[in-house]
Amino acid sequence: MTNTLFSFIGVHKDINTEADEKFVAIVQQIMTSIEKLTGFELNDYDSLQDLIDDAKVNGGKQRYFWDWLDEKGQGSLKTILRHSLPDNDDVLDLLEYREMLLEIDVQNGILSSYFTSVADTLYAIREVTLAYLEESAASEGKTSSKGYKEPFQPKSKTRNEGKWEIHFEKPAEHQQVFCYY
């Protein structure tokens, strides 16, 4: 499915690190969940752009998400996939955390929360990718132990009877979300 996924998105991807593998799993989860939550069958489309174009016309109240995906999200996704993510603890923790949040939103089945989580996930990972590329360019190929920090690092996360519980040290009052009018 991986090569088919990359063809669908319209990008070539070499998987070089554990972080790359985790991100590809997140992208697969996003695509599967979009199918499940929106009813759009990915197999009915030749590309992600074809899906977006159709969903913008037939997506009803979900159009804001498809507009965002067309204007920002698809570009972020391709940017991330074109580069290899570093295997450091910060990046791996971020990927695990974002994957967990996506799982929670799929389980809850609240489409607007899920769309926000997809947007936040792509934004956070894109920022990591760009920061890593800047560090690599500045240090001529040497990587730094510095990494991107989520604005809200969980104090603890536990899985209780198949449901995730997340506890934060700070309230999530500054959580970044996207909004389309």
C-alpha positions as CSV (number, residue, x, y, z in Angstrom):
1,M,0.0,0.0,0.0
2,T,2.9,2.3,0.6
3,N,3.9,2.9,-3.0
4,T,0.2,3.2,-4.0
5,L,-0.2,5.8,-1.2
6,F,2.7,7.8,-2.4
7,S,1.4,7.7,-6.0
8,F,-2.0,8.7,-4.7
9,I,-0.5,11.7,-2.9
10,G,1.8,12.5,-5.9
11,V,5.2,12.2,-4.3
12,H,8.2,9.8,-4.2
13,K,9.3,8.8,-0.7
14,D,12.3,6.8,0.5
15,I,11.9,5.5,4.0
16,N,15.3,5.9,5.6
17,T,14.5,6.2,9.3
18,E,12.2,4.9,12.0
19,A,10.6,8.3,12.1
20,D,9.9,8.1,8.4
21,E,8.2,4.7,9.0
22,K,6.1,6.2,11.8
23,F,5.0,9.2,9.7
24,V,4.0,6.9,6.8
25,A,1.9,4.9,9.2
26,I,0.3,8.2,10.4
27,V,-0.5,9.2,6.8
28,Q,-2.0,5.7,6.1
29,Q,-4.1,6.2,9.2
30,I,-5.2,9.6,8.1
31,M,-6.3,8.3,4.7
32,T,-8.1,5.3,6.1
33,S,-9.9,7.5,8.6
34,I,-10.9,10.1,6.0
35,E,-12.5,7.2,4.2
36,K,-14.2,5.9,7.3
37,L,-15.4,9.3,8.6
38,T,-16.4,11.1,5.4
39,G,-17.6,8.3,3.2
40,F,-15.3,9.2,0.3
41,E,-13.8,6.0,-1.1
42,L,-10.2,6.6,-1.9
43,N,-10.2,3.9,-4.6
44,D,-12.7,6.0,-6.5
45,Y,-10.0,8.6,-7.2
46,D,-6.7,8.6,-9.1
47,S,-5.1,11.1,-6.9
48,L,-5.4,13.1,-3.7
49,Q,-6.1,16.2,-5.8
50,D,-9.0,14.4,-7.5
51,L,-10.5,13.5,-4.1
52,I,-10.1,17.1,-2.9
53,D,-11.7,18.5,-6.1
54,D,-14.7,16.2,-5.7
55,A,-15.0,16.7,-2.0
56,K,-14.9,20.5,-2.4
57,V,-18.0,20.2,-4.6
58,N,-19.8,17.3,-2.8
59,G,-18.4,17.7,0.8
60,G,-21.2,19.8,2.1
61,K,-20.4,21.2,5.6
62,Q,-17.0,19.6,5.4
63,R,-15.9,22.0,2.6
64,Y,-13.7,24.1,4.9
65,F,-11.5,21.0,5.5
66,W,-11.2,20.3,1.8
67,D,-10.4,23.9,1.0
68,W,-7.7,23.9,3.7
69,L,-6.3,20.5,2.4
70,D,-6.1,21.9,-1.1
71,E,-4.6,25.3,-0.1
72,K,-2.2,24.2,2.8
73,G,-2.5,20.6,3.9
74,Q,-1.6,18.9,0.7
75,G,1.5,21.0,0.3
76,S,2.6,20.4,3.9
77,L,2.1,16.6,3.4
78,K,4.2,16.6,0.3
79,T,6.9,18.7,2.0
80,I,7.1,16.3,4.9
81,L,7.1,13.2,2.6
82,R,9.9,14.6,0.3
83,H,12.3,14.7,3.2
84,S,13.6,12.2,5.7
85,L,12.7,12.8,9.4
86,P,15.5,12.5,11.9
87,D,15.5,9.6,14.4
88,N,15.7,11.6,17.6
89,D,13.6,11.2,20.8
90,D,11.8,14.5,20.3
91,V,10.6,13.6,16.8
92,L,9.7,10.1,17.7
93,D,7.8,11.3,20.7
94,L,6.0,13.9,18.7
95,L,5.0,11.3,16.1
96,E,3.7,8.9,18.8
97,Y,1.8,11.7,20.5
98,R,0.2,13.0,17.2
99,E,-0.7,9.4,16.3
100,M,-2.4,8.9,19.6
101,L,-4.4,12.2,19.2
102,L,-5.6,11.1,15.8
103,E,-6.7,7.7,17.2
104,I,-8.7,9.4,19.9
105,D,-10.4,11.6,17.4
106,V,-11.3,8.7,15.2
107,Q,-12.6,6.8,18.2
108,N,-14.7,9.8,19.2
109,G,-16.1,10.2,15.6
110,I,-16.4,13.9,15.9
111,L,-15.4,15.0,12.4
112,S,-14.5,18.6,13.2
113,S,-12.2,17.5,16.0
114,Y,-10.6,14.9,13.6
115,F,-10.1,17.6,10.9
116,T,-8.4,19.9,13.5
117,S,-6.2,17.0,14.6
118,V,-5.1,16.3,11.0
119,A,-4.3,19.9,10.4
120,D,-2.4,20.2,13.7
121,T,-0.5,17.0,13.1
122,L,0.6,18.1,9.6
123,Y,1.5,21.5,10.8
124,A,3.6,20.2,13.8
125,I,5.4,17.7,11.7
126,R,6.0,20.1,8.9
127,E,7.6,22.5,11.4
128,V,9.8,19.8,12.6
129,T,10.8,18.9,9.1
130,L,11.6,22.6,8.2
131,A,13.5,23.1,11.5
132,Y,15.6,20.0,10.9
133,L,16.4,21.1,7.3
134,E,17.5,24.5,8.6
135,E,19.7,22.9,11.2
136,S,21.2,20.5,8.7
137,A,21.9,23.3,6.3
138,A,23.4,25.5,8.9
139,S,25.6,22.9,10.4
140,E,26.6,21.4,6.9
141,G,24.9,18.1,7.5
142,K,25.4,17.8,11.2
143,T,22.3,17.2,13.3
144,S,21.6,18.8,16.6
145,S,20.0,17.3,19.6
146,K,17.6,20.3,19.7
147,G,14.1,19.4,18.4
148,Y,10.7,20.8,18.0
149,K,8.6,20.8,21.1
150,E,4.8,20.5,21.0
151,P,3.2,23.6,22.7
152,F,1.4,21.2,25.0
153,Q,3.5,18.3,26.0
154,P,1.4,15.7,27.9
155,K,2.4,15.2,31.5
156,S,1.3,11.7,31.3
157,K,-0.7,9.5,28.9
158,T,-2.4,6.2,29.8
159,R,-4.6,3.8,28.0
160,N,-7.5,2.7,30.1
161,E,-9.9,0.1,28.7
162,G,-9.0,1.0,25.1
163,K,-9.4,4.7,25.6
164,W,-6.5,7.2,26.0
165,E,-6.3,9.6,28.9
166,I,-4.0,12.6,28.5
167,H,-3.0,14.8,31.4
168,F,-1.4,18.2,30.7
169,E,0.7,20.3,33.0
170,K,-0.7,23.5,31.4
171,P,-4.3,24.1,30.2
172,A,-4.8,23.8,26.5
173,E,-6.1,27.4,26.2
174,H,-3.5,28.3,23.6
175,Q,-4.1,25.2,21.4
176,Q,-3.7,26.1,17.8
177,V,-6.5,25.2,15.5
178,F,-7.6,26.2,12.0
179,C,-10.8,27.8,11.1
180,Y,-12.4,28.6,7.7
181,Y,-15.2,31.0,7.1
